[in-house]
């Protein structure tokens, strides 16, 4: 059997002052970047201008985000997907646990996020589609996110993080979620993103729960 998990309603440890300051700086840099891209275009938005708009130094921008593409793609709630999945009940089937964890992540990313709305999501997806550097960086970041998902899936099923089935499932899921968001944007964000996510997840079968000897 997979290890027990904390109930989904368990409160997370509140961030300390240092973490809150870091988040505030990251949010300011991202907001400045998106505003400048809307005003001047992607290529004309450089680190110096971003730093000036965010009221930080260029070195601070680069310390938080090594590349401009990282600013565009950064999501303050992304690390929570793994945590949300880990907090689902241990006896909950994997597809259902994934669905509920992703519902919560979607709500946090859009519906409950005062710092990143639908217009920002539209711009991000447009940049992914139109700017090769952003698209390439996204592929790199999906690899990192996929490894985190592998760890979460392994914890629930008892399989190894490096098992082929786990890796294929995790990376397939990452690609499916990306295509879901792209489809949502292409359709003018008219559909319910949560329902679209459910449709994407319906393609995936459950991973068998096994323990290595």
N, CA, C and O of each residue as an XYZ file, in Angstrom:
852
protein
N       0.841     -1.199      0.000
C       0.000      0.000      0.000
C       0.878      1.252      0.000
O       1.955      1.249      0.597
N       0.426      2.333     -0.669
C       1.190      3.574     -0.662
C       1.164      4.196      0.705
O       0.257      3.905      1.484
N       2.128      5.050      1.037
C       2.179      5.676      2.353
C       0.990      6.577      2.582
O       0.403      7.108      1.639
N       0.640      6.743      3.839
C      -0.482      7.614      4.177
C      -0.145      9.045      3.831
O       1.017      9.450      3.851
N      -1.193      9.817      3.509
C      -1.007     11.219      3.153
C      -1.796     12.102      4.110
O      -2.813     11.688      4.666
N      -1.317     13.301      4.287
C      -2.034     14.271      5.091
C      -3.342     14.607      4.405
O      -3.351     14.696      3.178
N      -4.453     14.801      5.112
C      -5.695     15.183      4.464
C      -5.519     16.437      3.640
O      -4.665     17.275      3.928
N      -6.352     16.556      2.593
C      -6.219     17.691      1.677
C      -6.456     19.016      2.365
O      -5.971     20.053      1.913
N      -7.209     18.986      3.469
C      -7.533     20.237      4.140
C      -6.467     20.665      5.133
O      -6.614     21.703      5.780
N      -5.391     19.886      5.272
C      -4.364     20.227      6.251
C      -3.742     21.572      5.916
O      -3.382     21.806      4.762
N      -3.607     22.464      6.893
C      -3.061     23.785      6.611
C      -1.578     23.733      6.299
O      -0.826     23.009      6.950
N      -1.164     24.484      5.323
C       0.251     24.567      4.983
C       0.955     25.524      5.939
O       0.336     26.431      6.496
N       2.232     25.313      6.116
C       2.996     26.207      6.975
C       3.048     27.589      6.339
O       3.466     27.717      5.189
N       2.632     28.630      7.063
C       2.642     29.966      6.479
C       4.062     30.416      6.162
O       4.984     30.125      6.925
N       4.253     31.121      5.051
C       5.604     31.561      4.696
C       6.130     32.587      5.689
O       5.371     33.388      6.234
N       7.427     32.552      5.915
C       8.049     33.522      6.802
C       8.268     34.846      6.096
O       7.959     34.995      4.914
N       8.807     35.808      6.838
C       9.020     37.145      6.297
C       9.948     37.109      5.088
O       9.696     37.802      4.102
N      11.002     36.326      5.144
C      11.954     36.242      4.043
C      11.285     35.726      2.777
O      11.498     36.257      1.687
N      10.467     34.678      2.935
C       9.776     34.118      1.782
C       8.766     35.103      1.211
O       8.602     35.190     -0.006
N       8.085     35.849      2.085
C       7.096     36.823      1.612
C       7.761     37.951      0.839
O       7.218     38.432     -0.156
N       8.933     38.373      1.293
C       9.661     39.427      0.587
C      10.120     38.949     -0.785
O      10.052     39.687     -1.768
N      10.590     37.704     -0.840
C      11.016     37.155     -2.115
C       9.849     37.067     -3.091
O       9.977     37.407     -4.267
N       8.719     36.608     -2.586
C       7.541     36.503     -3.443
C       7.105     37.876     -3.943
O       6.756     38.030     -5.114
N       7.124     38.871     -3.060
C       6.744     40.221     -3.452
C       7.649     40.745     -4.564
O       7.182     41.382     -5.508
N       8.943     40.473     -4.445
C       9.881     40.916     -5.474
C       9.631     40.196     -6.788
O       9.637     40.826     -7.845
N       9.417     38.910     -6.743
C       9.133     38.149     -7.955
C       7.857     38.648     -8.636
O       7.816     38.793     -9.857
N       6.838     38.904     -7.854
C       5.578     39.391     -8.410
C       5.766     40.754     -9.078
O       5.212     41.012    -10.147
N       6.548     41.618     -8.440
C       6.790     42.949     -9.001
C       7.543     42.848    -10.323
O       7.239     43.568    -11.274
N       8.521     41.956    -10.379
C       9.295     41.782    -11.609
C       8.412     41.224    -12.716
O       8.480     41.681    -13.857
N       7.596     40.254    -12.389
C       6.716     39.681    -13.416
C       5.701     40.709    -13.902
O       5.457     40.821    -15.103
N       5.109     41.458    -12.976
C       4.129     42.470    -13.371
C       4.764     43.518    -14.275
O       4.164     43.938    -15.264
N       5.971     43.937    -13.934
C       6.672     44.926    -14.760
C       6.964     44.372    -16.150
O       6.819     45.072    -17.152
N       7.373     43.117    -16.197
C       7.704     42.492    -17.481
C       6.476     42.398    -18.373
O       6.538     42.747    -19.552
N       5.379     41.936    -17.832
C       4.160     41.794    -18.635
C       3.656     43.152    -19.109
O       3.196     43.289    -20.242
N       3.743     44.154    -18.239
C       3.299     45.497    -18.629
C       4.161     46.041    -19.770
O       3.638     46.629    -20.717
N       5.460     45.849    -19.685
C       6.368     46.343    -20.724
C       6.181     45.591    -22.033
O       6.245     46.188    -23.108
N       5.954     44.310    -21.952
C       5.723     43.533    -23.177
C       4.474     44.032    -23.887
O       4.451     44.132    -25.113
N       3.446     44.342    -23.127
C       2.225     44.867    -23.733
C       2.480     46.237    -24.385
O       1.910     46.554    -25.430
N       3.334     47.029    -23.758
C       3.587     48.375    -24.262
C       4.580     48.396    -25.419
O       4.397     49.137    -26.385
N       5.637     47.579    -25.321
C       6.759     47.714    -26.234
C       7.025     46.478    -27.088
O       7.761     46.548    -28.071
N       6.430     45.352    -26.716
C       6.735     44.110    -27.399
C       7.794     43.316    -26.670
O       8.511     43.851    -25.824
N       7.896     42.038    -26.996
C       8.794     41.154    -26.266
C      10.260     41.519    -26.472
O      11.009     41.638    -25.502
N      10.676     41.698    -27.720
C      12.083     41.943    -28.010
C      12.585     43.263    -27.431
O      13.757     43.376    -27.071
N      11.716     44.250    -27.340
C      12.123     45.564    -26.844
C      12.097     45.654    -25.322
O      12.429     46.695    -24.753
N      11.707     44.576    -24.669
C      11.646     44.561    -23.211
C      12.908     43.902    -22.668
O      13.051     42.680    -22.705
N      13.822     44.729    -22.164
C      15.083     44.229    -21.645
C      15.154     44.292    -20.131
O      14.267     44.835    -19.472
N      16.217     43.730    -19.597
C      16.378     43.646    -18.147
C      16.443     45.028    -17.511
O      15.868     45.248    -16.444
N      17.142     45.964    -18.159
C      17.263     47.306    -17.595
C      15.895     47.956    -17.429
O      15.606     48.552    -16.391
N      15.060     47.839    -18.449
C      13.724     48.447    -18.379
C      12.848     47.724    -17.346
O      12.077     48.353    -16.620
N      12.979     46.415    -17.297
C      12.209     45.661    -16.307
C      12.594     46.088    -14.900
O      11.729     46.305    -14.052
N      13.889     46.208    -14.654
C      14.360     46.602    -13.328
C      13.854     47.985    -12.954
O      13.429     48.213    -11.821
N      13.900     48.910    -13.911
C      13.432     50.274    -13.648
C      11.948     50.276    -13.308
O      11.525     50.944    -12.364
N      11.155     49.529    -14.077
C       9.714     49.504    -13.822
C       9.387     48.822    -12.498
O       8.465     49.236    -11.795
N      10.136     47.786    -12.161
C       9.877     47.050    -10.917
C      10.522     47.707     -9.704
O      10.291     47.286     -8.570
N      11.333     48.744     -9.940
C      12.029     49.473     -8.878
C      12.988     48.568     -8.117
O      13.044     48.573     -6.887
N      13.739     47.793     -8.890
C      14.806     46.974     -8.332
C      16.021     47.140     -9.238
O      15.934     47.785    -10.283
N      17.140     46.569     -8.848
C      18.339     46.647     -9.671
C      18.320     45.553    -10.739
O      17.673     44.522    -10.554
N      19.024     45.767    -11.854
C      19.132     44.700    -12.857
C      19.702     43.411    -12.278
O      19.290     42.317    -12.665
N      20.650     43.539    -11.348
C      21.221     42.334    -10.747
C      20.173     41.561     -9.940
O      20.215     40.333     -9.866
N      19.237     42.293     -9.342
C      18.160     41.627     -8.608
C      17.267     40.847     -9.559
O      16.881     39.716     -9.265
N      16.938     41.446    -10.696
C      16.131     40.740    -11.691
C      16.802     39.435    -12.085
O      16.164     38.383    -12.125
N      18.101     39.513    -12.376
C      18.820     38.322    -12.823
C      19.039     37.316    -11.699
O      19.175     36.120    -11.954
N      19.074     37.788    -10.474
C      19.222     36.867     -9.354
C      17.950     36.023     -9.174
O      18.025     34.841     -8.841
N      16.800     36.636     -9.396
C      15.539     35.926     -9.258
C      15.174     35.150    -10.517
O      14.576     34.077    -10.439
N      15.534     35.691    -11.671
C      15.184     35.070    -12.947
C      16.391     35.124    -13.878
O      16.730     36.198    -14.376
N      17.044     33.995    -14.122
C      18.235     34.002    -14.978
C      17.976     34.503    -16.396
O      18.877     35.063    -17.020
N      16.760     34.312    -16.917
C      16.435     34.760    -18.266
C      15.083     35.461    -18.272
O      14.275     35.287    -17.359
N      14.850     36.249    -19.304
C      13.549     36.908    -19.459
C      12.436     35.876    -19.641
O      11.305     36.077    -19.199
N      12.777     34.777    -20.298
C      11.793     33.720    -20.507
C      11.324     33.131    -19.176
O      10.161     32.753    -19.035
N      12.224     33.055    -18.213
C      11.844     32.547    -16.895
C      10.808     33.446    -16.229
O       9.925     32.961    -15.522
N      10.912     34.749    -16.453
C       9.930     35.674    -15.880
C       8.568     35.410    -16.485
O       7.568     35.346    -15.771
N       8.525     35.259    -17.789
C       7.253     35.044    -18.487
C       6.578     33.767    -18.006
O       5.358     33.727    -17.848
N       7.364     32.731    -17.775
C       6.801     31.414    -17.474
C       6.616     31.151    -15.989
O       5.970     30.173    -15.614
N       7.167     32.000    -15.142
C       7.100     31.719    -13.700
C       5.655     31.762    -13.196
O       4.874     32.646    -13.547
N       5.335     30.776    -12.364
C       4.016     30.696    -11.733
C       4.225     30.399    -10.256
O       4.792     29.368     -9.895
N       3.763     31.309     -9.405
C       4.016     31.141     -7.977
C       3.318     29.926     -7.386
O       3.665     29.487     -6.289
N       2.333     29.372     -8.101
C       1.610     28.228     -7.557
C       2.069     26.896     -8.117
O       1.582     25.853     -7.678
N       2.979     26.895     -9.060
C       3.390     25.639     -9.681
C       3.904     24.613     -8.689
O       3.527     23.446     -8.793
N       4.757     24.988     -7.718
C       5.242     23.967     -6.784
C       4.140     23.320     -5.963
O       4.348     22.245     -5.401
N       2.947     23.960     -5.879
C       1.879     23.416     -5.066
C       1.213     22.203     -5.694
O       0.543     21.449     -4.989
N       1.373     21.990     -6.996
C       0.718     20.858     -7.638
C       1.180     19.554     -6.994
O       0.366     18.690     -6.671
N       2.483     19.420     -6.812
C       3.014     18.227     -6.160
C       2.495     18.120     -4.733
O       2.090     17.044     -4.294
N       2.509     19.235     -4.013
C       2.043     19.219     -2.624
C       0.566     18.865     -2.537
O       0.157     18.091     -1.671
N      -0.236     19.437     -3.440
C      -1.670     19.152     -3.429
C      -1.936     17.681     -3.706
O      -2.824     17.082     -3.099
N      -1.177     17.102     -4.611
C      -1.354     15.686     -4.910
C      -0.943     14.827     -3.724
O      -1.607     13.839     -3.410
N       0.138     15.195     -3.070
C       0.590     14.434     -1.906
C      -0.429     14.479     -0.768
O      -0.497     13.551      0.038
N      -1.220     15.549     -0.695
C      -2.168     15.714      0.398
C      -3.517     15.064      0.130
O      -4.404     15.106      0.982
N      -3.681     14.463     -1.044
C      -4.916     13.744     -1.282
C      -4.929     12.459     -0.451
O      -3.865     11.918     -0.151
N      -6.119     11.957     -0.070
C      -6.183     10.731      0.743
C      -5.475      9.568      0.073
O      -5.510      9.432     -1.150
N      -4.839      8.740      0.864
C      -4.024      7.646      0.332
C      -4.844      6.636     -0.451
O      -4.337      6.031     -1.395
N      -6.125      6.440     -0.071
C      -6.941      5.432     -0.743
C      -7.718      5.991     -1.928
O      -8.536      5.287     -2.520
N      -7.471      7.246     -2.278
C      -8.180      7.862     -3.406
C      -7.534      7.407     -4.715
O      -6.311      7.470     -4.837
N      -8.322      6.949     -5.705
C      -7.745      6.540     -6.993
C      -6.943      7.676     -7.618
O      -7.303      8.846     -7.497
N      -5.864      7.318     -8.280
C      -4.962      8.326     -8.823
C      -5.659      9.318     -9.758
O      -5.461     10.522     -9.598
N      -6.472      8.865    -10.732
C      -7.127      9.854    -11.614
C      -7.963     10.872    -10.844
O      -7.972     12.058    -11.175
N      -8.666     10.398     -9.813
C      -9.482     11.314     -9.025
C      -8.606     12.266     -8.214
O      -8.918     13.451     -8.098
N      -7.516     11.755     -7.656
C      -6.601     12.607     -6.896
C      -5.983     13.667     -7.792
O      -5.872     14.828     -7.398
N      -5.578     13.275     -9.000
C      -5.021     14.242     -9.948
C      -6.050     15.305    -10.303
O      -5.743     16.497    -10.323
N      -7.260     14.870    -10.580
C      -8.300     15.813    -10.983
C      -8.562     16.848     -9.898
O      -8.658     18.041    -10.188
N      -8.677     16.407     -8.668
C      -8.980     17.336     -7.592
C      -7.791     18.246     -7.278
O      -7.973     19.421     -6.959
N      -6.582     17.704     -7.369
C      -5.401     18.537     -7.143
C      -5.280     19.604     -8.225
O      -4.963     20.756     -7.928
N      -5.531     19.229     -9.476
C      -5.428     20.189    -10.572
C      -6.575     21.195    -10.556
O      -6.389     22.341    -10.964
N      -7.755     20.788    -10.093
C      -8.851     21.751     -9.933
C      -8.426     22.864     -8.976
O      -8.655     24.048     -9.223
N      -7.803     22.447     -7.883
C      -7.375     23.430     -6.883
C      -6.267     24.312     -7.442
O      -6.255     25.521     -7.212
N      -5.335     23.706     -8.178
C      -4.248     24.485     -8.760
C      -4.781     25.488     -9.780
O      -4.293     26.616     -9.850
N      -5.777     25.086    -10.570
C      -6.382     26.000    -11.538
C      -7.051     27.169    -10.839
O      -6.928     28.316    -11.269
N      -7.758     26.872     -9.762
C      -8.422     27.947     -9.012
C      -7.409     28.925     -8.445
O      -7.626     30.137     -8.462
N      -6.307     28.398     -7.945
C      -5.276     29.264     -7.379
C      -4.603     30.094     -8.466
O      -4.304     31.271     -8.263
N      -4.366     29.473     -9.623
C      -3.650     30.155    -10.703
C      -4.479     31.265    -11.332
O      -3.950     32.317    -11.689
N      -5.767     31.031    -11.465
C      -6.606     32.021    -12.141
C      -7.668     32.613    -11.226
O      -7.614     33.798    -10.895
N      -8.625     31.802    -10.819
C      -9.771     32.337    -10.107
C      -9.459     33.032     -8.801
O     -10.147     33.979     -8.420
N      -8.419     32.568     -8.104
C      -8.120     33.133     -6.789
C      -6.799     33.880     -6.755
O      -6.320     34.237     -5.679
N      -6.205     34.120     -7.909
C      -4.902     34.785     -7.954
C      -5.083     36.250     -8.336
O      -5.391     36.545     -9.491
N      -4.899     37.169     -7.399
C      -5.074     38.597     -7.728
C      -3.936     39.157     -8.562
O      -4.024     40.282     -9.053
N      -2.863     38.382     -8.730
C      -1.678     38.885     -9.429
C      -1.550     38.370    -10.853
O      -0.660     38.800    -11.587
N      -2.437     37.446    -11.260
C      -2.287     36.842    -12.582
C      -3.662     36.418    -13.079
O      -4.212     35.415    -12.626
N      -4.213     37.186    -14.012
C      -5.557     36.932    -14.497
C      -5.588     36.317    -15.881
O      -4.566     35.867    -16.399
N      -6.766     36.302    -16.472
C      -6.947     35.690    -17.789
C      -6.146     36.417    -18.863
O      -5.582     35.781    -19.753
N      -6.095     37.738    -18.786
C      -5.332     38.483    -19.787
C      -3.852     38.111    -19.740
O      -3.189     38.024    -20.774
N      -3.343     37.894    -18.530
C      -1.951     37.477    -18.390
C      -1.739     36.085    -18.975
O      -0.737     35.826    -19.642
N      -2.696     35.190    -18.719
C      -2.590     33.847    -19.279
C      -2.628     33.890    -20.799
O      -1.879     33.171    -21.459
N      -3.495     34.729    -21.360
C      -3.567     34.872    -22.809
C      -2.229     35.332    -23.377
O      -1.755     34.802    -24.382
N      -1.623     36.326    -22.724
C      -0.339     36.832    -23.190
C       0.731     35.755    -23.087
O       1.530     35.589    -24.008
N       0.756     35.026    -21.984
C       1.766     33.986    -21.805
C       1.663     32.935    -22.907
O       2.672     32.558    -23.503
N       0.447     32.464    -23.178
C       0.282     31.427    -24.195
C       0.640     31.967    -25.577
O       1.217     31.251    -26.396
N       0.296     33.241    -25.838
C       0.654     33.839    -27.127
C       2.169     33.897    -27.288
O       2.697     33.624    -28.366
N       2.864     34.256    -26.208
C       4.323     34.314    -26.266
C       4.925     32.928    -26.474
O       5.903     32.779    -27.207
N       4.344     31.913    -25.833
C       4.817     30.549    -26.043
C       4.668     30.160    -27.508
O       5.540     29.505    -28.078
N       3.561     30.566    -28.109
C       3.292     30.201    -29.496
C       4.159     30.982    -30.481
O       4.527     30.461    -31.533
N       4.490     32.245    -30.140
C       5.113     33.138    -31.118
C       6.612     33.354    -30.918
O       7.309     33.719    -31.865
N       7.115     33.138    -29.712
C       8.522     33.437    -29.423
C       9.286     32.131    -29.206
O       9.066     31.460    -28.198
N      10.172     31.758    -30.118
C      10.894     30.481    -29.997
C      11.634     30.323    -28.674
O      11.665     29.229    -28.111
N      12.231     31.405    -28.170
C      12.994     31.306    -26.924
C      12.091     30.962    -25.746
O      12.483     30.200    -24.862
N      10.883     31.522    -25.730
C       9.935     31.216    -24.647
C       9.485     29.766    -24.755
O       9.400     29.057    -23.752
N       9.197     29.331    -25.977
C       8.756     27.951    -26.171
C       9.851     26.964    -25.771
O       9.567     25.948    -25.137
N      11.096     27.255    -26.134
C      12.202     26.364    -25.774
C      12.393     26.296    -24.262
O      12.629     25.227    -23.701
N      12.286     27.455    -23.615
C      12.436     27.477    -22.160
C      11.301     26.718    -21.476
O      11.504     26.079    -20.443
N      10.107     26.794    -22.061
C       8.979     26.053    -21.509
C       9.253     24.556    -21.556
O       8.956     23.841    -20.600
N       9.814     24.081    -22.660
C      10.117     22.655    -22.759
C      11.110     22.231    -21.676
O      10.990     21.145    -21.108
N      12.091     23.093    -21.394
C      13.053     22.790    -20.340
C      12.372     22.751    -18.971
O      12.626     21.854    -18.167
N      11.514     23.724    -18.718
C      10.852     23.784    -17.414
C       9.869     22.631    -17.245
O       9.669     22.147    -16.131
N       9.256     22.188    -18.340
C       8.345     21.044    -18.250
C       9.087     19.789    -17.831
O       8.522     18.923    -17.162
N      10.354     19.686    -18.223
C      11.152     18.536    -17.808
C      11.345     18.533    -16.300
O      11.256     17.488    -15.656
N      11.610     19.713    -15.738
C      11.773     19.828    -14.285
C      10.459     19.525    -13.578
O      10.431     18.769    -12.607
N       9.361     20.120    -14.068
C       8.049     19.881    -13.470
C       7.666     18.414    -13.587
O       7.055     17.846    -12.681
N       8.029     17.811    -14.706
C       7.731     16.399    -14.888
C       8.426     15.526    -13.867
O       7.859     14.537    -13.404
N       9.657     15.885    -13.508
C      10.374     15.109    -12.490
C       9.689     15.237    -11.132
O       9.618     14.270    -10.374
N       9.185     16.434    -10.827
C       8.434     16.600     -9.583
C       7.174     15.753     -9.593
O       6.807     15.158     -8.580
N       6.507     15.702    -10.755
C       5.307     14.885    -10.873
C       5.655     13.409    -10.743
O       4.896     12.644    -10.147
N       6.798     13.001    -11.297
C       7.245     11.613    -11.141
C       7.384     11.258     -9.665
O       6.975     10.181     -9.233
N       7.955     12.160     -8.912
C       8.142     11.910     -7.483
C       6.812     11.751     -6.771
O       6.649     10.870     -5.926
N       5.857     12.614     -7.121
C       4.537     12.531     -6.496
C       3.812     11.254     -6.905
O       3.181     10.603     -6.073
N       3.899     10.898     -8.178
C       3.245      9.678     -8.651
C       3.867      8.441     -8.010
O       3.162      7.509     -7.623
N       5.191      8.444     -7.903
C       5.874      7.305     -7.282
C       5.450      7.147     -5.831
O       5.291      6.029     -5.341
N       5.269      8.266     -5.148
C       4.866      8.207     -3.757
C       3.488      7.610     -3.567
O       3.221      6.984     -2.541
N       2.609      7.794     -4.536
C       1.250      7.280     -4.417
C       1.135      5.833     -4.884
O       0.313      5.082     -4.358
N       1.936      5.435     -5.853
C       1.773      4.113     -6.456
C       2.775      3.084     -5.968
O       2.571      1.885     -6.161
N       3.859      3.532     -5.338
C       4.879      2.601     -4.902
C       5.887      2.257     -5.982
O       6.808      1.477     -5.738
N       5.732      2.821     -7.168
C       6.706      2.595     -8.225
C       7.891      3.537     -8.048
O       7.837      4.479     -7.258
N       8.958      3.271     -8.790
C      10.130      4.117     -8.712
C       9.973      5.368     -9.551
O       9.290      5.356    -10.576
N      10.608      6.452     -9.115
C      10.530      7.713     -9.853
C      11.053      7.576    -11.279
O      10.573      8.249    -12.191
N      12.038      6.704    -11.465
C      12.660      6.561    -12.776
C      12.039      5.448    -13.610
O      12.489      5.189    -14.726
N      11.001      4.782    -13.078
C      10.343      3.734    -13.862
C       9.780      4.332    -15.145
O       9.254      5.445    -15.147
N       9.895      3.581    -16.229
C       9.455      4.090    -17.523
C       7.988      4.492    -17.499
O       7.622      5.546    -18.018
N       7.140      3.650    -16.894
C       5.710      3.941    -16.886
C       5.408      5.251    -16.165
O       4.567      6.036    -16.603
N       6.109      5.474    -15.052
C       5.908      6.707    -14.291
C       6.370      7.911    -15.093
O       5.682      8.931    -15.130
N       7.519      7.807    -15.730
C       8.061      8.926    -16.512
C       7.168      9.248    -17.708
O       6.908     10.416    -17.996
N       6.705      8.220    -18.398
C       5.837      8.451    -19.553
C       4.513      9.075    -19.113
O       4.011     10.002    -19.750
N       3.961      8.563    -18.031
C       2.698      9.089    -17.517
C       2.859     10.560    -17.133
O       2.031     11.395    -17.496
N       3.922     10.871    -16.401
C       4.132     12.238    -15.925
C       4.338     13.210    -17.082
O       3.705     14.265    -17.121
N       5.208     12.871    -18.016
C       5.488     13.780    -19.118
C       4.307     13.867    -20.080
O       4.050     14.924    -20.656
N       3.588     12.758    -20.254
C       2.375     12.813    -21.055
C       1.351     13.732    -20.435
O       0.654     14.467    -21.136
N       1.260     13.690    -19.113
C       0.343     14.568    -18.404
C       0.732     16.033    -18.572
O      -0.132     16.887    -18.774
N       2.032     16.325    -18.488
C       2.498     17.702    -18.672
C       2.115     18.223    -20.055
O       1.627     19.344    -20.193
N       2.342     17.396    -21.077
C       1.984     17.802    -22.432
C       0.499     17.987    -22.598
O       0.058     18.918    -23.273
N      -0.288     17.106    -21.984
C      -1.741     17.210    -22.095
C      -2.263     18.486    -21.453
O      -3.161     19.132    -21.991
N      -1.704     18.851    -20.308
C      -2.143     20.068    -19.628
C      -1.759     21.306    -20.429
O      -2.521     22.271    -20.483
N      -0.588     21.283    -21.049
C      -0.193     22.407    -21.895
C      -1.144     22.549    -23.078
O      -1.595     23.654    -23.380
N      -1.450     21.450    -23.743
C      -2.360     21.504    -24.887
C      -3.754     21.946    -24.458
O      -4.456     22.609    -25.221
N      -4.155     21.586    -23.251
C      -5.461     22.006    -22.741
C      -5.530     23.522    -22.603
O      -6.521     24.141    -22.991
N      -4.477     24.119    -22.050
C      -4.447     25.570    -21.885
C      -4.400     26.266    -23.246
O      -5.079     27.272    -23.455
N      -3.602     25.734    -24.166
C      -3.524     26.311    -25.508
C      -4.886     26.266    -26.181
O      -5.316     27.248    -26.785
N      -5.565     25.132    -26.079
C      -6.906     24.994    -26.652
C      -7.865     26.006    -26.034
O      -8.658     26.633    -26.736
N      -7.784     26.158    -24.722
C      -8.653     27.088    -24.006
C      -8.457     28.511    -24.517
O      -9.429     29.232    -24.742
N      -7.207     28.912    -24.700
C      -6.907     30.254    -25.183
C      -7.354     30.414    -26.633
O      -7.924     31.443    -26.998
N      -7.100     29.408    -27.453
C      -7.494     29.481    -28.862
C      -8.996     29.631    -29.024
O      -9.466     30.223    -29.996
N      -9.746     29.097    -28.078
C     -11.203     29.210    -28.118
C     -11.709     30.461    -27.401
O     -12.896     30.578    -27.099
N     -10.799     31.386    -27.134
C     -11.195     32.647    -26.512
C     -11.521     32.557    -25.047
O     -12.209     33.427    -24.513
N     -11.036     31.513    -24.375
C     -11.271     31.318    -22.930
C     -12.755     31.250    -22.600
O     -13.169     31.596    -21.493
N     -13.551     30.803    -23.559
C     -14.992     30.738    -23.323
C     -15.372     29.527    -22.472
O     -16.315     29.590    -21.683
N     -14.643     28.435    -22.633
C     -14.985     27.211    -21.912
C     -14.466     27.245    -20.480
O     -13.613     28.058    -20.123
N     -15.000     26.352    -19.685
C     -14.546     26.193    -18.302
C     -13.233     25.416    -18.325
O     -13.207     24.259    -18.745
N     -12.145     26.038    -17.879
C     -10.837     25.393    -17.924
C     -10.812     24.138    -17.056
O     -10.113     23.177    -17.381
N     -11.555     24.134    -15.972
C     -11.614     22.951    -15.120
C     -12.221     21.769    -15.859
O     -11.728     20.646    -15.751
N     -13.294     22.017    -16.613
C     -13.928     20.943    -17.375
C     -13.015     20.451    -18.501
O     -12.968     19.257    -18.796
N     -12.295     21.379    -19.120
C     -11.343     20.981    -20.155
C     -10.236     20.113    -19.565
O      -9.797     19.147    -20.189
N      -9.791     20.462    -18.366
C      -8.775     19.649    -17.694
C      -9.300     18.246    -17.421
O      -8.573     17.266    -17.582
N     -10.559     18.147    -17.008
C     -11.169     16.836    -16.787
C     -11.166     16.005    -18.065
O     -10.883     14.807    -18.036
N     -11.482     16.650    -19.185
C     -11.488     15.934    -20.462
C     -10.091     15.417    -20.809
O      -9.933     14.302    -21.306
N      -9.079     16.251    -20.537
C      -7.704     15.827    -20.813
C      -7.303     14.671    -19.905
O      -6.670     13.720    -20.363
N      -7.660     14.739    -18.634
C      -7.287     13.684    -17.696
C      -8.001     12.373    -18.003
O      -7.500     11.298    -17.672
N      -9.177     12.460    -18.640
C      -9.920     11.246    -18.965
C      -9.172     10.358    -19.947
O      -9.475      9.171    -20.070
N      -8.202     10.925    -20.644
C      -7.402     10.147    -21.599
C      -6.459      9.188    -20.870
O      -6.082      8.148    -21.411
N      -6.084      9.541    -19.651
C      -5.063      8.771    -18.936
C      -5.693      7.686    -18.066
O      -6.682      7.913    -17.369
N      -5.095      6.515    -18.129
C      -5.489      5.426    -17.243
C      -4.717      5.536    -15.934
O      -3.711      6.239    -15.836
N      -5.213      4.832    -14.950
C      -4.531      4.825    -13.656
C      -3.216      4.062    -13.757
O      -3.090      3.127    -14.549
N      -2.231      4.470    -12.943
C      -0.985      3.716    -12.821
C      -1.188      2.616    -11.782
O      -1.728      2.887    -10.710
N      -0.771      1.388    -12.069
C      -0.934      0.321    -11.069
C      -0.084      0.600     -9.842
O       1.030      1.113     -9.945
N      -0.621      0.256     -8.684
C       0.111      0.447     -7.434
C       0.955     -0.793     -7.178
O       0.417     -1.880     -6.962
N       2.262     -0.636     -7.202
C       3.164     -1.758     -6.981
C       4.294     -1.315     -6.073
O       4.617     -0.131     -5.976
N       4.871     -2.270     -5.428
C       6.035     -2.011     -4.588
C       7.216     -2.815     -5.128
O       7.095     -4.004     -5.424
N       8.353     -2.145     -5.249
C       9.546     -2.868     -5.644
C      10.019     -3.742     -4.501
O       9.975     -3.342     -3.338
N      10.470     -4.929     -4.837
C      10.984     -5.836     -3.797
C      12.423     -5.470     -3.468
O      13.043     -6.109     -2.618
